[in-house]
Amino acid sequence: MIEKIDLNFTIWLSSFDLLEGFFILLSSKYFSLFLVILFAIYMIKLDRLKTFAFIFLATCFGDMTGNFLKNFLAQPRPCFEHSDYLISSGVIDQACGPSLTGMPSNHALNYFIFTTLVIMIIKNRAISLFFIITSCLVGLSRIFLAKHLLSQVIIGGLIGVLLGIAFYLIYKAWNQRQTSQ
């Protein structure tokens, strides 16, 4: 049932051909790097470099957690496991390698841990909304490009939010300790 929903959503989303360039850009490392640099500049301007470092390191921890889970769960990517179906549906031209790195989506995990921390720590509505929209679009880009299924993106996003909340509690305790000294 979930697999059918996953595949139907992938095929439906990939029918929006005009989004291909946009989604390729959103999935690129350069886009992520650009956002991190912009956010770092913003945080430096606010004189909150330690807070930026905390958010950045928490996101790195989330990435490592995602990689561990990928190896533990060993779920294939849809561009390999469902390649025949996705090729015949016109979603992809050829199968990707047999890498077992489908679950969870690290893009979703990383963007959502970062976004959760930005929302809870920075408390700026415009920046929060920007990162929520960006995180959702990055998740959709991973499905559009057949790198992940909808369920893999949702699980990655949920793990990111949960880790973000956990790291916020650590940040809050750390910040209270800093101000009481």
Buried (B, 14 or more C-beta within 10 A) or exposed (E): EEEEEBBEBBBEBBEEEEBEEBBEEBBEEEBBEEBBEEBBEBBEEEEBEEBBEBBBEBBEBBBEBBBEBBEEBEBBBBBBBBBEBBBEBEBBEEBBEEEBBBBBBBBBBBBBBBBBBBBBBBEBEEBBEBBBEBBBBBBBBBBBBBBBBBBBBBBBBBBBBBBBEBBBEEBEEEBEEEEEE
